[in-house]
Structure formats: C-alpha cells, structure tokens
Amino acid sequence: MRRPDRPRTPRERRWRGSGQGPQPSPALLVALVLACLTLMTLDQAGDSSPLEPARRAAGEVFGPVEVAASTAIRPFTGVSDWFRSRDAMQDDLIALQAENSRLKSDLATQGYDRNRLEEYDGLTAAARDLGYDLVPARVVGLGPSQSFSSTVTIDAGSDAGIHPDLTVINNDGLVGRVLRVTRTTATVLLIVDSDSVVGGRVGESMEVGFLHGRGVLGQDGRLDLELVDQTAVPAKHDSVVTWGSEAGGPYVSGVPVGRVTSVYSSLRETSTRAVIDPYVDFGALDLVGVVVPSGTPSDRAVIESDGDLR
C-alpha cells in the first residue's frame, strides 16, 4: 500500500545569513564622532578639565596594577638582556686578561730591552770614538770550538761582509777575533781563551806587551800582560788598549782591553807580570760589533765610523 506523500519542506540551511553582522545606523556613527570631539575639546583644558578627576581616579586604580604587573614580568623580560650583558662581560674579561698578560710581558722584558738599547747606543759611540765601521751582531751560542775553549757564535757571516781575522768589540771594549765564518754565522775566539794572544799598550807610557788569556769566563776571567821591556813596571789601574796589527788584522789599534789590577816582579828572571781585569763581561755577551773596512757590502745595516747607519 502506498504511503501518502509528505509535504516537502525546504531543507534547513546550516549557515544562516550572509556572515555579516547588523550594520550600525548613520545616526549612531554621528553621535560617536560628536562624543569624541567633545572629549578632545574638554581634555585640552589641562588640569581644569572636567575629565581630570576621572583620569586621576583611573590612575589610582590601575597604577598599582601596572606596577605589580611590571615587577612580575621583569625577571622574564630581563632574561635576554642578562644573556647579552653576560656575553659582553665575558668579552671584556677576555680582553682585560689579554691586556694584563701583555703588560706583564712588557714589564718582565723592560730591563732586557733597556739593556739592549744601551748596548746599541754604546756600540754606535764606539764606532765614532775608534773611527771604524762596525757590523752589529748578536751572540747566539757559547762554547768550545775545536782546540779553543772560549768561543762564541754570532748571527752574522760572510753575507754580512765578515771574514776571518777581523776584530770583534762591544760597547765596553775588546771581545776577540773572528776564527771562521759561514754565510750566516761566525765563530769568535774570545781574548780570555788560553791560546789567545793580543798585543797591548799600557797607560800613558805606551809600553807594549802581550796579553794572554787564562781560559776562564765570568768574574774570574783575567789576562796576564808581559811587557817587551822587562824593566818597565806598569802602574795599578793603568788602562790597556790594543797595540794593533799590520793591516788591522786580527786586531785594530786603540781598542780598550782592561785595566791593571796587580803587578808581580820576579827578581830571578828580572821580569814583570801584570794582571789585567778586562772591561768586557764575557759571561753576559749579547750585542757585539765586527770591525770591517769602510764600504764593505753587507746584508744588514752597518754602523759607520761617524755613528750613522748605512
């Protein structure tokens, strides 16, 4: 049996309307605009404005709330600033530590640098006083060389214009003579070596003799002087300078060697021997100058006889 047809009703819409709310009336908009203009006009009156009591009351109510909220969230908002400040402080600390280390290093080497500068100034003065060109060099080694017990190695060789049998001095006096060279180094025989013999002149008398080393460095390093004229007696504290060799090698003339500290006479041999205290401290050699002929080509600056650098 066929059921009677039900009357069809329109299907209910899930979404009603077009999605837009009710539109405000033009009169309401005009009223709001007029109200805003009125409030702005009243607010321009400053402290005498009718709105001032209301503003003050709102401040009394919401002011403490704002302060409390700011205090509560400050630890959280300050986290990023704390990390930035911490990184900046670490960078500053590292920079300060580096600067402190540099200052300590400068302080530790201040005396060393001052001594080197004084030695260089002294070497320049020696070139002027003696009238010789000098090749400056540093002592880089100390020790025996073959049969010689007292030698040093300097950091200048044939490339600097140095060859064997050249005089070596420092700002105090005579150091020795060049034994052998390489391109970049040279071996120097010290005058305190037991096989070293240097011709010397004593004091104002200009008596000549021969200086012999004892092979001892340091404060006990002494030289023995035997005069050619065995009847001559040098005076204590007389200064001794180099006698000089033909063509200026191995020793040029006029270089200070030392001073007389004591004199011994032998009646049996009718001779006199003087003990010489050298001016140079051989246990602390650093900067030396090698006497070279004027105009010698060199791979480094040469101190000329007038004290200028070439």
C-alpha positions as CSV (number, residue, x, y, z in Angstrom):
1,M,0.0,0.0,0.0
2,R,1.5,3.3,-0.9
3,R,2.1,5.8,1.8
4,P,0.8,9.2,1.3
5,D,3.4,11.7,0.3
6,R,4.6,14.1,3.0
7,P,4.6,17.7,2.2
8,R,8.1,18.8,1.2
9,T,9.7,21.4,3.4
10,P,12.6,23.5,2.4
11,R,15.9,21.9,3.6
12,E,17.3,23.8,6.7
13,R,20.4,25.8,5.9
14,R,23.4,25.1,8.1
15,W,24.6,28.6,7.9
16,R,22.2,31.4,8.2
17,G,22.6,34.8,6.8
18,S,25.5,36.1,4.6
19,G,28.0,36.2,7.5
20,Q,27.8,40.0,8.1
21,G,26.5,41.4,11.3
22,P,23.9,44.2,11.6
23,Q,25.1,47.5,10.1
24,P,25.3,50.5,12.5
25,S,22.9,53.3,11.7
26,P,24.3,56.6,10.4
27,A,22.9,58.4,13.4
28,L,24.9,56.2,15.8
29,L,28.1,57.0,13.9
30,V,27.5,60.7,14.0
31,A,26.8,60.5,17.8
32,L,30.1,58.7,18.4
33,V,32.1,61.2,16.4
34,L,30.5,64.1,18.2
35,A,31.3,62.5,21.6
36,C,34.9,62.0,20.6
37,L,35.2,65.7,19.5
38,T,33.6,66.8,22.8
39,L,36.0,64.7,24.9
40,M,39.0,66.1,22.9
41,T,37.8,69.6,23.4
42,L,37.3,69.1,27.1
43,D,40.7,67.4,27.6
44,Q,42.5,70.4,26.2
45,A,41.7,72.4,29.3
46,G,44.6,70.7,31.2
47,D,44.2,70.5,35.0
48,S,40.9,72.4,34.9
49,S,39.4,69.8,32.5
50,P,36.2,68.1,33.7
51,L,37.9,64.8,32.8
52,E,40.8,65.3,35.2
53,P,39.0,63.8,38.2
54,A,38.1,60.7,36.2
55,R,41.7,60.4,34.8
56,R,43.1,60.7,38.3
57,A,40.7,58.1,39.7
58,A,41.7,55.7,36.9
59,G,45.3,56.3,37.6
60,E,44.8,55.5,41.3
61,V,43.1,52.2,40.4
62,F,45.2,51.0,37.5
63,G,48.6,52.4,38.6
64,P,49.4,49.8,41.2
65,V,48.2,47.1,38.9
66,E,50.6,48.3,36.2
67,V,53.5,48.4,38.7
68,A,52.7,44.9,40.1
69,A,52.5,43.5,36.6
70,S,55.8,45.2,35.5
71,T,57.5,43.8,38.6
72,A,56.2,40.3,38.0
73,I,57.2,40.1,34.3
74,R,60.6,42.0,34.7
75,P,62.5,38.8,35.5
76,F,61.2,37.2,32.3
77,T,61.8,40.2,30.1
78,G,65.3,40.8,31.5
79,V,66.5,37.2,30.7
80,S,67.6,38.2,27.2
81,D,69.3,41.4,28.5
82,W,71.1,39.3,31.1
83,F,72.5,36.9,28.5
84,R,73.6,39.8,26.3
85,S,75.2,41.5,29.3
86,R,76.9,38.3,30.4
87,D,78.4,37.8,26.9
88,A,79.6,41.4,26.8
89,M,81.2,41.0,30.3
90,Q,82.9,37.8,29.2
91,D,84.3,39.5,26.1
92,D,85.5,42.4,28.3
93,L,87.1,40.0,30.8
94,I,89.0,38.2,28.0
95,A,90.2,41.5,26.6
96,L,91.4,42.6,30.1
97,Q,93.2,39.3,30.7
98,A,95.0,39.7,27.3
99,E,95.9,43.2,28.1
100,N,97.1,42.2,31.6
101,S,99.3,39.5,30.1
102,R,100.8,41.9,27.6
103,L,101.6,44.4,30.3
104,K,103.2,41.7,32.5
105,S,105.3,40.6,29.5
106,D,106.4,44.2,28.8
107,L,107.3,44.7,32.4
108,A,109.3,41.5,32.5
109,T,111.3,42.4,29.4
110,Q,111.6,46.1,30.1
111,G,115.1,45.7,31.7
112,Y,116.2,43.4,28.8
113,D,115.1,45.9,26.2
114,R,116.6,48.8,28.0
115,N,120.0,47.0,28.2
116,R,119.9,46.1,24.5
117,L,119.2,49.8,23.7
118,E,122.1,50.9,25.9
119,E,124.4,48.4,24.2
120,Y,123.4,49.5,20.8
121,D,124.0,53.2,21.7
122,G,127.3,52.2,23.2
123,L,128.3,50.4,20.0
124,T,127.4,53.5,18.0
125,A,129.6,55.6,20.3
126,A,132.4,53.1,20.0
127,A,132.3,53.3,16.2
128,R,132.7,57.1,16.4
129,D,135.4,57.0,19.0
130,L,137.5,54.4,17.3
131,G,136.8,55.6,13.7
132,Y,135.9,52.1,12.4
133,D,132.8,50.7,10.6
134,L,131.0,48.0,12.6
135,V,128.7,45.2,11.6
136,P,126.4,44.6,14.6
137,A,125.6,41.0,15.5
138,R,124.1,39.0,18.3
139,V,125.7,36.2,20.3
140,V,123.7,33.1,19.7
141,G,126.0,30.4,21.1
142,L,128.7,29.9,23.7
143,G,131.1,27.0,23.9
144,P,134.4,25.5,22.8
145,S,135.4,25.3,19.1
146,Q,137.9,22.5,18.3
147,S,141.1,23.2,20.3
148,F,139.9,26.6,21.6
149,S,137.9,26.5,24.9
150,S,136.4,30.0,24.9
151,T,134.5,30.9,21.8
152,V,131.1,32.3,20.9
153,T,128.9,32.1,17.8
154,I,127.4,35.3,16.3
155,D,124.5,35.6,13.9
156,A,126.4,37.3,11.1
157,G,128.6,35.7,8.5
158,S,130.0,36.2,5.0
159,D,126.7,37.6,3.7
160,A,127.2,40.4,6.2
161,G,130.8,41.2,5.0
162,I,132.6,39.2,7.7
163,H,135.6,37.1,7.1
164,P,138.3,35.5,9.5
165,D,140.8,37.7,11.4
166,L,138.5,40.6,12.0
167,T,138.4,42.4,15.4
168,V,135.2,42.0,17.5
169,I,134.2,44.5,20.1
170,N,131.2,45.6,22.2
171,N,130.3,48.8,23.9
172,D,132.8,48.0,26.8
173,G,135.9,47.0,24.8
174,L,137.7,44.2,23.0
175,V,135.9,40.9,22.7
176,G,138.1,38.8,20.4
177,R,138.7,38.0,16.8
178,V,136.8,36.1,14.1
179,L,138.0,32.5,13.6
180,R,135.8,31.2,10.8
181,V,132.6,32.1,9.1
182,T,129.6,30.6,7.3
183,R,127.1,32.5,5.2
184,T,125.0,33.5,8.2
185,T,127.2,32.8,11.3
186,A,130.8,33.3,12.6
187,T,132.9,31.8,15.3
188,V,134.7,34.3,17.6
189,L,137.7,33.5,19.7
190,L,137.5,35.4,23.0
191,I,140.6,37.1,24.3
192,V,140.3,35.2,27.6
193,D,141.0,31.9,25.8
194,S,144.2,30.2,27.0
195,D,145.5,30.2,23.4
196,S,144.7,33.9,22.7
197,V,147.5,36.4,22.4
198,V,146.8,40.1,22.0
199,G,149.3,42.9,21.6
200,G,148.6,45.8,24.0
201,R,149.9,49.2,25.2
202,V,149.9,50.3,28.8
203,G,148.8,53.7,30.2
204,E,150.5,56.9,29.2
205,S,153.9,55.2,28.9
206,M,152.6,53.4,25.9
207,E,154.8,50.4,26.8
208,V,153.9,47.4,24.7
209,G,153.4,43.8,25.7
210,F,151.4,40.7,25.1
211,L,148.2,39.8,26.7
212,H,147.5,36.1,27.4
213,G,144.1,34.6,28.4
214,R,143.6,32.2,31.2
215,G,140.7,30.3,29.7
216,V,138.2,31.4,32.4
217,L,134.9,33.3,31.9
218,G,133.0,35.4,34.3
219,Q,134.4,37.4,37.2
220,D,137.5,35.2,37.5
221,G,138.4,35.8,33.9
222,R,141.7,37.6,33.8
223,L,144.5,38.4,31.4
224,D,148.3,38.3,32.0
225,L,150.4,41.0,30.5
226,E,154.1,40.5,29.7
227,L,155.8,43.7,28.7
228,V,158.5,43.7,26.0
229,D,160.7,45.9,28.2
230,Q,161.1,43.7,31.2
231,T,162.4,46.6,33.3
232,A,159.1,48.6,32.8
233,V,156.7,48.5,35.7
234,P,153.1,49.4,34.9
235,A,151.1,51.2,37.5
236,K,148.0,49.9,39.1
237,H,144.7,51.0,37.4
238,D,146.6,51.8,34.2
239,S,144.4,51.3,31.1
240,V,145.5,48.8,28.5
241,V,144.5,49.2,24.8
242,T,145.3,47.1,21.7
243,W,148.6,47.6,20.1
244,G,147.2,46.8,16.6
245,S,148.3,44.5,13.8
246,E,149.5,45.1,10.3
247,A,146.6,46.0,8.0
248,G,144.3,46.0,11.1
249,G,144.1,42.2,11.4
250,P,143.4,40.4,13.5
251,Y,143.3,43.3,15.9
252,V,142.9,47.0,15.1
253,S,144.7,49.5,17.4
254,G,143.3,51.6,20.2
255,V,140.5,49.3,21.4
256,P,140.2,49.3,25.2
257,V,141.1,45.9,26.7
258,G,141.1,46.3,30.5
259,R,142.9,47.8,33.5
260,V,145.9,46.8,35.6
261,T,144.8,45.3,38.9
262,S,148.1,44.0,40.2
263,V,151.8,43.8,39.3
264,Y,154.2,41.0,40.1
265,S,158.0,41.2,39.7
266,S,160.4,38.3,39.6
267,L,163.9,39.1,40.8
268,R,165.3,35.9,39.5
269,E,164.1,36.5,35.9
270,T,164.2,40.3,36.2
271,S,160.7,40.4,34.6
272,T,157.4,42.0,35.5
273,R,153.9,40.5,35.0
274,A,150.7,42.5,35.3
275,V,147.3,41.1,35.8
276,I,144.6,42.8,33.7
277,D,140.9,42.9,34.5
278,P,139.1,43.0,31.1
279,Y,136.4,45.7,30.6
280,V,134.1,43.2,28.9
281,D,131.9,40.8,30.9
282,F,132.4,37.7,28.9
283,G,129.7,35.8,30.8
284,A,127.0,38.3,29.6
285,L,127.8,38.9,26.0
286,D,124.9,39.9,23.8
287,L,125.4,42.6,21.2
288,V,128.8,42.9,19.5
289,G,130.3,44.7,16.6
290,V,132.7,43.3,14.0
291,V,135.2,45.9,12.6
292,V,135.0,45.9,8.8
293,P,136.7,48.0,6.1
294,S,134.8,51.1,5.1
295,G,132.4,50.5,2.3
296,T,132.1,46.7,3.0
297,P,128.9,45.3,1.4
298,S,126.6,43.7,3.9
299,D,123.2,42.2,4.1
300,R,122.4,44.3,7.2
301,A,122.8,47.8,8.4
302,V,126.4,48.8,9.1
303,I,127.3,51.4,11.8
304,E,129.7,53.7,10.0
305,S,132.7,55.4,11.7
306,D,130.6,58.6,12.2
307,G,127.9,56.8,14.0
308,D,125.4,56.8,11.1
309,L,123.8,53.7,9.7
310,R,124.4,52.5,6.2
